[in-house]
Amino acid sequence: MYDATGVRLHAGRQAELLNQIVCELPLEHPLSNARPLRDSLGHTPGQVVAGAVLGCLVAYLIKDS
């Protein structure tokens, strides 16, 4: 959970910013036609909480069956 909301979320935000910088480069720059970085790496805190609740719910339902 820490990794999803911390490290990967911030790496995704950094990739988003780097993609914007590369898009603003002049066409003659060697990196101007580079493949964009993936910017959907992490999860928001709300998504992590929803995943934790769903995981607990599924585990509870499987335990009782």
C-alpha positions as CSV (number, residue, x, y, z in Angstrom):
1,M,0.0,0.0,0.0
2,Y,2.8,2.4,0.9
3,D,4.5,1.7,-2.4
4,A,1.3,2.2,-4.5
5,T,0.5,5.5,-3.0
6,G,4.0,6.8,-2.3
7,V,6.8,5.7,-4.6
8,R,4.9,4.7,-7.7
9,L,2.4,7.5,-7.5
10,H,5.2,10.1,-7.4
11,A,7.2,8.3,-10.1
12,G,4.1,8.6,-12.3
13,R,3.7,12.3,-11.6
14,Q,7.4,12.8,-12.5
15,A,6.9,10.8,-15.7
16,E,4.0,13.1,-16.6
17,L,6.1,16.2,-16.1
18,L,9.0,14.7,-18.2
19,N,6.6,13.9,-21.0
20,Q,5.4,17.5,-21.0
21,I,9.0,18.7,-21.2
22,V,9.8,16.4,-24.1
23,C,6.7,17.6,-26.0
24,E,8.0,21.2,-25.8
25,L,11.4,20.4,-27.3
26,P,12.1,21.7,-30.8
27,L,11.7,19.1,-33.5
28,E,15.5,19.0,-34.3
29,H,16.3,17.9,-30.7
30,P,17.3,14.2,-30.5
31,L,14.7,13.4,-27.8
32,S,11.8,15.2,-29.5
33,N,10.5,11.9,-31.0
34,A,11.2,9.7,-28.0
35,R,8.5,7.3,-26.8
36,P,6.5,8.8,-23.9
37,L,7.0,7.4,-20.4
38,R,4.2,5.5,-18.7
39,D,2.6,7.9,-16.2
40,S,-0.1,5.7,-14.7
41,L,2.1,3.9,-12.2
42,G,0.6,4.4,-8.8
43,H,-2.7,4.6,-7.1
44,T,-4.5,7.4,-5.2
45,P,-5.1,6.9,-1.5
46,G,-8.8,6.4,-2.2
47,Q,-8.1,3.6,-4.6
48,V,-5.8,1.9,-2.1
49,V,-8.4,2.1,0.6
50,A,-11.1,0.7,-1.7
51,G,-8.7,-2.2,-2.7
52,A,-8.0,-3.0,1.0
53,V,-11.7,-3.0,1.8
54,L,-12.5,-5.2,-1.2
55,G,-9.7,-7.6,-0.3
56,C,-10.9,-8.0,3.2
57,L,-14.5,-8.5,2.0
58,V,-13.5,-11.2,-0.5
59,A,-11.3,-12.9,2.1
60,Y,-14.3,-12.9,4.6
61,L,-16.7,-14.3,2.0
62,I,-14.3,-17.0,0.9
63,K,-13.6,-18.0,4.5
64,D,-17.3,-18.6,5.2
65,S,-18.0,-20.7,2.1
